[in-house]
Amino acid sequence: MADILSLAADNLLSPVILSFILGVAAALGRSDLSVPEAAAKGMSIYLLFAIGFKGGASVADHGVDGTLIATIGAGLVLSAGLPLVAFNLLRIMTKMSRVDAAAVAGHYGSISIVTFVAATSVLQGRGISSEGYMVAVAAVMEAPAILSALWLISTGGSDRRMDGTLLREILLNGSIVLLVGAFFIGLATGQDGLASISSFIVAPFTGVLCLFLLDMGLVAGRGLRDVRGSLGYGAVAFGIMMPVIGSLAGLAAALLIGLSTGGSVLLMVLSASASYIAVPAAMRVALPEANPSIYLTLSLGITFPFNLTVGIPLYVTLAQLATGG
Protein backbone atom coordinates (compact mmCIF):
# COMPACT_ATOMS: atom_id res chain seq x y z
CA MET A 1 0.00 0.00 0.00
CA ALA A 2 2.87 2.37 0.80
CA ASP A 3 4.32 1.81 -2.69
CA ILE A 4 0.96 2.54 -4.29
CA LEU A 5 0.53 5.75 -2.29
CA SER A 6 4.09 6.86 -3.07
CA LEU A 7 3.66 6.25 -6.80
CA ALA A 8 0.26 7.95 -6.73
CA ALA A 9 1.82 11.00 -5.08
CA ASP A 10 4.60 11.08 -7.68
CA ASN A 11 2.05 10.71 -10.46
CA LEU A 12 -0.12 13.51 -9.09
CA LEU A 13 2.86 15.84 -8.96
CA SER A 14 3.81 15.27 -12.60
CA PRO A 15 3.18 18.14 -15.05
CA VAL A 16 0.93 15.88 -17.14
CA ILE A 17 -1.49 15.04 -14.32
CA LEU A 18 -1.41 18.51 -12.81
CA SER A 19 -2.41 19.94 -16.19
CA PHE A 20 -5.47 17.69 -16.20
CA ILE A 21 -6.34 18.69 -12.62
CA LEU A 22 -6.03 22.37 -13.58
CA GLY A 23 -8.53 21.85 -16.39
CA VAL A 24 -11.03 20.07 -14.11
CA ALA A 25 -10.70 22.77 -11.44
CA ALA A 26 -11.14 25.57 -13.98
CA ALA A 27 -14.28 23.96 -15.41
CA LEU A 28 -15.82 23.28 -12.01
CA GLY A 29 -15.05 26.86 -11.01
CA ARG A 30 -16.78 28.10 -14.20
CA SER A 31 -13.66 29.81 -15.52
CA ASP A 32 -13.78 31.07 -19.09
CA LEU A 33 -10.52 29.19 -19.82
CA SER A 34 -10.84 27.19 -23.03
CA VAL A 35 -8.71 25.53 -25.68
CA PRO A 36 -9.75 26.32 -29.28
CA GLU A 37 -11.28 23.29 -30.95
CA ALA A 38 -8.84 23.48 -33.86
CA ALA A 39 -5.88 23.50 -31.46
CA ALA A 40 -7.28 20.53 -29.52
CA LYS A 41 -7.78 18.62 -32.79
CA GLY A 42 -4.25 19.45 -33.87
CA MET A 43 -2.79 18.19 -30.60
CA SER A 44 -4.82 15.00 -30.89
CA ILE A 45 -3.47 14.40 -34.41
CA TYR A 46 0.09 15.05 -33.23
CA LEU A 47 -0.16 12.66 -30.27
CA LEU A 48 -1.72 9.84 -32.30
CA PHE A 49 0.88 10.18 -35.04
CA ALA A 50 3.79 10.26 -32.58
CA ILE A 51 2.48 7.25 -30.62
CA GLY A 52 1.86 5.19 -33.74
CA PHE A 53 5.17 6.07 -35.38
CA LYS A 54 7.25 5.28 -32.29
CA GLY A 55 5.38 2.00 -31.83
CA GLY A 56 6.00 0.96 -35.43
CA ALA A 57 9.69 1.82 -35.17
CA SER A 58 9.93 -0.27 -31.98
CA VAL A 59 8.33 -3.26 -33.70
CA ALA A 60 10.74 -2.90 -36.63
CA ASP A 61 13.60 -2.98 -34.15
CA HIS A 62 12.08 -5.88 -32.16
CA GLY A 63 10.68 -8.03 -34.96
CA VAL A 64 7.40 -9.94 -35.21
CA ASP A 65 7.24 -13.02 -33.00
CA GLY A 66 4.80 -15.31 -31.21
CA THR A 67 4.53 -13.01 -28.21
CA LEU A 68 3.40 -10.12 -30.39
CA ILE A 69 0.74 -12.27 -32.06
CA ALA A 70 -0.44 -13.67 -28.72
CA THR A 71 -0.67 -10.18 -27.21
CA ILE A 72 -2.74 -8.87 -30.11
CA GLY A 73 -5.01 -11.91 -29.77
CA ALA A 74 -5.40 -11.25 -26.04
CA GLY A 75 -6.28 -7.64 -26.79
CA LEU A 76 -9.03 -8.72 -29.17
CA VAL A 77 -10.50 -11.13 -26.61
CA LEU A 78 -10.36 -8.56 -23.81
CA SER A 79 -11.95 -5.87 -25.96
CA ALA A 80 -14.82 -8.15 -26.95
CA GLY A 81 -15.33 -9.73 -23.52
CA LEU A 82 -15.05 -6.83 -21.07
CA PRO A 83 -18.23 -5.09 -22.34
CA LEU A 84 -20.20 -8.21 -21.39
CA VAL A 85 -18.90 -7.95 -17.82
CA ALA A 86 -19.58 -4.21 -17.77
CA PHE A 87 -23.12 -4.63 -19.07
CA ASN A 88 -24.07 -7.17 -16.40
CA LEU A 89 -22.56 -5.01 -13.66
CA LEU A 90 -24.51 -1.98 -14.86
CA ARG A 91 -27.77 -3.93 -14.89
CA ILE A 92 -27.12 -5.01 -11.30
CA MET A 93 -25.72 -1.75 -9.90
CA THR A 94 -27.85 0.84 -11.72
CA LYS A 95 -31.30 1.42 -13.15
CA MET A 96 -30.03 2.20 -16.65
CA SER A 97 -32.07 1.07 -19.63
CA ARG A 98 -30.70 -1.76 -21.73
CA VAL A 99 -29.71 0.68 -24.47
CA ASP A 100 -27.81 3.02 -22.12
CA ALA A 101 -26.14 0.08 -20.35
CA ALA A 102 -25.02 -1.40 -23.67
CA ALA A 103 -23.69 1.97 -24.87
CA VAL A 104 -21.73 2.45 -21.64
CA ALA A 105 -20.45 -1.13 -21.75
CA GLY A 106 -19.03 -0.60 -25.24
CA HIS A 107 -16.81 2.17 -23.90
CA TYR A 108 -15.26 -0.16 -21.32
CA GLY A 109 -13.93 -2.72 -23.77
CA SER A 110 -12.33 -0.06 -25.93
CA ILE A 111 -9.33 2.05 -24.94
CA SER A 112 -8.28 5.55 -23.92
CA ILE A 113 -5.16 6.39 -25.89
CA VAL A 114 -4.35 9.32 -23.58
CA THR A 115 -4.39 7.04 -20.51
CA PHE A 116 -2.08 4.72 -22.45
CA VAL A 117 0.29 7.61 -23.18
CA ALA A 118 0.23 8.76 -19.55
CA ALA A 119 1.09 5.22 -18.40
CA THR A 120 3.95 5.09 -20.91
CA SER A 121 5.24 8.37 -19.50
CA VAL A 122 5.08 7.02 -15.94
CA LEU A 123 6.98 3.87 -16.97
CA GLN A 124 9.67 5.92 -18.69
CA GLY A 125 10.02 8.12 -15.62
CA ARG A 126 10.59 5.03 -13.46
CA GLY A 127 12.99 3.42 -15.91
CA ILE A 128 10.64 0.50 -16.68
CA SER A 129 10.87 -0.72 -20.27
CA SER A 130 7.95 -2.16 -22.21
CA GLU A 131 7.27 -3.91 -25.49
CA GLY A 132 7.07 -1.31 -28.27
CA TYR A 133 4.34 -3.20 -30.08
CA MET A 134 1.75 -2.43 -27.38
CA VAL A 135 0.56 0.46 -29.56
CA ALA A 136 -0.52 -2.15 -32.13
CA VAL A 137 -2.54 -3.87 -29.40
CA ALA A 138 -4.18 -0.53 -28.60
CA ALA A 139 -5.21 -0.13 -32.22
CA VAL A 140 -6.98 -3.51 -32.41
CA MET A 141 -8.88 -2.95 -29.15
CA GLU A 142 -11.19 -0.23 -30.49
CA ALA A 143 -13.69 -2.04 -32.73
CA PRO A 144 -14.49 -5.36 -30.94
CA ALA A 145 -16.06 -3.53 -27.99
CA ILE A 146 -18.45 -1.68 -30.31
CA LEU A 147 -19.52 -4.96 -31.90
CA SER A 148 -20.13 -6.43 -28.43
CA ALA A 149 -22.35 -3.46 -27.52
CA LEU A 150 -24.44 -4.03 -30.64
CA TRP A 151 -24.70 -7.74 -29.87
CA LEU A 152 -25.99 -6.91 -26.38
CA ILE A 153 -28.72 -4.80 -27.93
CA SER A 154 -29.66 -7.45 -30.49
CA THR A 155 -30.03 -10.14 -27.80
CA GLY A 156 -32.56 -7.92 -26.05
CA GLY A 157 -34.98 -8.14 -28.96
CA SER A 158 -33.81 -5.13 -30.95
CA ASP A 159 -33.80 -5.39 -34.72
CA ARG A 160 -30.69 -3.23 -34.98
CA ARG A 161 -28.08 -4.67 -37.34
CA MET A 162 -24.61 -3.80 -38.49
CA ASP A 163 -24.83 -1.75 -41.68
CA GLY A 164 -22.36 -0.16 -44.04
CA THR A 165 -22.50 3.25 -42.38
CA LEU A 166 -21.66 1.88 -38.95
CA LEU A 167 -18.96 -0.44 -40.28
CA ARG A 168 -17.32 2.50 -42.02
CA GLU A 169 -17.62 4.59 -38.83
CA ILE A 170 -15.78 1.91 -36.89
CA LEU A 171 -13.06 0.93 -39.36
CA LEU A 172 -12.36 4.39 -40.79
CA ASN A 173 -12.60 6.37 -37.56
CA GLY A 174 -9.96 9.07 -37.83
CA SER A 175 -8.11 8.14 -34.64
CA ILE A 176 -7.80 4.51 -35.72
CA VAL A 177 -6.70 5.38 -39.26
CA LEU A 178 -4.05 7.80 -38.01
CA LEU A 179 -2.75 5.50 -35.27
CA VAL A 180 -2.52 2.47 -37.54
CA GLY A 181 -1.18 4.46 -40.48
CA ALA A 182 1.57 6.08 -38.41
CA PHE A 183 2.40 2.67 -36.96
CA PHE A 184 3.03 1.25 -40.43
CA ILE A 185 5.09 4.29 -41.43
CA GLY A 186 7.25 3.73 -38.35
CA LEU A 187 7.42 0.01 -39.13
CA ALA A 188 8.55 0.71 -42.70
CA THR A 189 11.19 3.32 -41.82
CA GLY A 190 12.40 1.82 -38.54
CA GLN A 191 14.86 3.45 -36.18
CA ASP A 192 16.43 5.50 -38.97
CA GLY A 193 13.06 7.10 -39.70
CA LEU A 194 12.50 7.77 -36.01
CA ALA A 195 15.92 9.39 -35.67
CA SER A 196 15.23 11.66 -38.64
CA ILE A 197 12.11 13.21 -37.05
CA SER A 198 12.89 12.72 -33.35
CA SER A 199 13.11 16.47 -32.79
CA PHE A 200 9.44 16.66 -33.83
CA ILE A 201 7.83 13.61 -32.23
CA VAL A 202 10.07 12.95 -29.21
CA ALA A 203 11.24 16.21 -27.64
CA PRO A 204 7.92 18.19 -27.74
CA PHE A 205 5.75 15.18 -26.86
CA THR A 206 5.34 15.74 -23.11
CA GLY A 207 4.61 19.44 -23.50
CA VAL A 208 1.90 18.80 -26.08
CA LEU A 209 0.45 16.08 -23.84
CA CYS A 210 0.22 18.58 -20.96
CA LEU A 211 -1.83 21.01 -23.06
CA PHE A 212 -4.00 18.19 -24.41
CA LEU A 213 -4.75 16.96 -20.90
CA LEU A 214 -5.57 20.51 -19.84
CA ASP A 215 -8.27 20.45 -22.51
CA MET A 216 -9.41 16.97 -21.42
CA GLY A 217 -9.68 18.27 -17.87
CA LEU A 218 -11.89 21.13 -19.04
CA VAL A 219 -14.15 18.70 -20.90
CA ALA A 220 -14.33 16.29 -17.96
CA GLY A 221 -15.01 19.09 -15.49
CA ARG A 222 -17.86 20.49 -17.58
CA GLY A 223 -19.38 17.04 -17.86
CA LEU A 224 -19.23 16.53 -14.11
CA ARG A 225 -20.74 19.96 -13.52
CA ASP A 226 -23.60 19.40 -15.95
CA VAL A 227 -24.70 15.98 -14.67
CA ARG A 228 -23.92 16.47 -11.00
CA GLY A 229 -26.28 14.34 -8.93
CA SER A 230 -27.96 12.63 -11.87
CA LEU A 231 -25.78 9.54 -12.29
CA GLY A 232 -26.39 7.92 -8.93
CA TYR A 233 -23.99 6.17 -6.57
CA GLY A 234 -24.23 2.86 -8.41
CA ALA A 235 -23.03 4.38 -11.69
CA VAL A 236 -20.18 6.24 -9.99
CA ALA A 237 -19.13 3.05 -8.18
CA PHE A 238 -19.19 1.22 -11.52
CA GLY A 239 -16.92 3.88 -13.07
CA ILE A 240 -14.31 3.08 -10.43
CA MET A 241 -14.88 -0.66 -10.06
CA MET A 242 -14.87 -1.59 -13.75
CA PRO A 243 -11.35 -0.33 -14.54
CA VAL A 244 -9.98 -2.36 -11.63
CA ILE A 245 -11.76 -5.48 -12.92
CA GLY A 246 -10.46 -4.82 -16.43
CA SER A 247 -6.92 -4.30 -15.18
CA LEU A 248 -6.95 -7.64 -13.36
CA ALA A 249 -8.13 -9.37 -16.55
CA GLY A 250 -5.32 -7.64 -18.44
CA LEU A 251 -2.77 -8.71 -15.82
CA ALA A 252 -3.92 -12.33 -16.03
CA ALA A 253 -3.53 -12.26 -19.81
CA ALA A 254 -0.09 -10.62 -19.55
CA LEU A 255 1.14 -13.28 -17.13
CA LEU A 256 -0.10 -16.08 -19.42
CA ILE A 257 1.68 -14.53 -22.39
CA GLY A 258 4.85 -13.70 -20.45
CA LEU A 259 5.00 -9.96 -20.99
CA SER A 260 7.55 -7.80 -19.21
CA THR A 261 6.57 -5.70 -16.23
CA GLY A 262 6.12 -2.64 -18.45
CA GLY A 263 4.17 -4.58 -21.05
CA SER A 264 1.94 -6.00 -18.32
CA VAL A 265 1.22 -2.50 -17.03
CA LEU A 266 0.27 -1.27 -20.51
CA LEU A 267 -2.05 -4.23 -21.16
CA MET A 268 -3.64 -3.57 -17.77
CA VAL A 269 -4.12 0.09 -18.67
CA LEU A 270 -5.63 -0.75 -22.04
CA SER A 271 -8.03 -3.19 -20.35
CA ALA A 272 -8.88 -0.70 -17.60
CA SER A 273 -9.50 2.39 -19.71
CA ALA A 274 -12.69 3.59 -21.33
CA SER A 275 -12.93 5.18 -24.77
CA TYR A 276 -14.11 8.76 -25.19
CA ILE A 277 -13.21 9.27 -28.86
CA ALA A 278 -13.89 6.31 -31.16
CA VAL A 279 -16.75 4.64 -29.29
CA PRO A 280 -18.85 7.80 -28.70
CA ALA A 281 -18.57 8.54 -32.42
CA ALA A 282 -19.79 5.04 -33.26
CA MET A 283 -22.56 5.15 -30.65
CA ARG A 284 -23.98 8.30 -32.24
CA VAL A 285 -24.58 6.23 -35.37
CA ALA A 286 -25.38 2.84 -33.84
CA LEU A 287 -27.38 3.84 -30.75
CA PRO A 288 -28.61 7.42 -31.22
CA GLU A 289 -31.26 6.87 -28.54
CA ALA A 290 -28.57 6.26 -25.89
CA ASN A 291 -27.86 9.21 -23.61
CA PRO A 292 -24.41 10.72 -24.38
CA SER A 293 -24.30 12.53 -21.02
CA ILE A 294 -24.26 9.15 -19.28
CA TYR A 295 -21.59 7.34 -21.25
CA LEU A 296 -19.34 10.37 -21.76
CA THR A 297 -19.47 11.40 -18.11
CA LEU A 298 -18.71 7.90 -16.89
CA SER A 299 -15.81 7.34 -19.28
CA LEU A 300 -14.31 10.82 -19.27
CA GLY A 301 -15.51 12.26 -15.95
CA ILE A 302 -15.14 9.24 -13.65
CA THR A 303 -12.94 6.47 -15.09
CA PHE A 304 -10.42 8.70 -16.86
CA PRO A 305 -9.50 10.76 -13.76
CA PHE A 306 -9.48 7.60 -11.61
CA ASN A 307 -7.02 5.89 -13.93
CA LEU A 308 -4.73 8.91 -14.15
CA THR A 309 -4.54 9.59 -10.42
CA VAL A 310 -5.04 6.21 -8.73
CA GLY A 311 -5.30 3.50 -11.36
CA ILE A 312 -1.90 3.77 -13.05
CA PRO A 313 0.05 3.70 -9.75
CA LEU A 314 -2.06 0.71 -8.66
CA TYR A 315 -1.47 -1.15 -11.93
CA VAL A 316 2.29 -0.53 -11.83
CA THR A 317 2.52 -1.88 -8.28
CA LEU A 318 0.39 -4.94 -9.04
CA ALA A 319 2.41 -5.72 -12.18
CA GLN A 320 5.68 -5.40 -10.28
CA LEU A 321 4.43 -7.75 -7.57
CA ALA A 322 3.13 -10.27 -10.11
CA THR A 323 6.14 -10.27 -12.43
CA GLY A 324 8.85 -9.62 -9.85
CA GLY A 325 9.98 -6.61 -11.88
Residue, then its C-alpha position, 0 to 999 in steps of 0.5 A: m500500500a505504501d508503494i501505491l501511495s508513493l507512486a500515486a503521489d509522484n504521479l499527481l505531482s507530474p506536469v501531465i497530471l497537474s495539467f489535467i487537474l487544472g482543467v477540471a478545477a477551472a471547469l468546475g469553477r466556471s472559468d472562461l478558460s478554453v482551448p480552441e477546438a482546432a488546437a485541440k484537434g491538432m494536438s490529438i493528431y500530433l499525439l496519435f501520429a507520434i504514438g503510432f510512429k514510435g510503436g512501429a519503429s519499436v516493432a521494426d527494431h524488435g521483430v514480429d514473434g509469437t509473443l506479439i501475435a499472442t498479445i494482439g489476440a489477447g487484446l481482441v478477446l479482452s476488448a470483446g469480452l469486457p463489455l459483457v462484464a460491464f453490461n451485467l454489472l450496470r444492470i445489477m448496480t444501476k437502473m439504466s435502460r438496456v440501451d444506455a447500459a449497452a452503450v456504456a459497456g461498449h466504452y469499457g472494452s475499448i481504450s483511452i489512448v491518452t491514458f495509455v500515453a500517460a502510463t507510458s510516460v510514468l513507466q519511462g520516468r521510473g525506468i521501466s521498459s515495455e514492449g514497443y508493439m503495445v501500440a498495435v494492441a491498442a489499435v486492435m482494441e477499439a472495434p471489438a467492444i463496439l460490436s459487443a455493444l451491438w450484440l448486447i442490444s440485439t439479444g434484447g430483442s432489438d432489430r438493430r443490425m450492423d450496416g455499411t454506415l456503422l462499419r465505415e464509422i468503426l473501421l475508418n474512424g480518424s483516430i484509428v486510421l491515423l494511429v494504424g497508419a503512423f504505426f506502419i510508417g514507423l514500421a517501414t522506416g524503422q529506427d532511422g526514420l525515427a531518428s530523422i524526425s525525433s526532434f518533432i515527435v520525441a522532444p515536444f511530446t510531453g509538453v503537447l500532452c500537458l496542453f491536451l490533458l488541460d483540454m481533457g480536464l476542461v471537458a471532464g469538469r464540464g461534464l461533471r458539472d452538468v450531470r452532478g447528482s444525476l448519475g447515482y452512486g451505483a453508476v459512480a461506483f461502476g466507473i471506479m470498479m470496472p477499470v480495476i476489474g479490467s486491469l486484473a483481466g489484463l494482468a492475467a492475460a499478460l502473465l499467461i503470455g509472459l509480458s515484461t513488467g512494463g508490457s503487463v502495465l500497458l495491457m492492464v491500462l488498455s483493459a482498464s481504460a474507457s474510450y471517449i473518442a472512437v466509441p462515442a462517435a460510433m454510438r452516435v450512429a449505432l445507438p442514437e437513442a442512448n444518452p451521451s451525457i451518461y456514457l461520456t461522463l462515466s468514461l471521461g468524468i469518472t474512469f479517466p481521472f481515476n485511472l490517471t490519479v489512482g489507477i496507473p500507480l495501482y497497476v504498476t505496483l500490481a504488475q511489479l508484484a506479479t512479475g517480480g519486476 
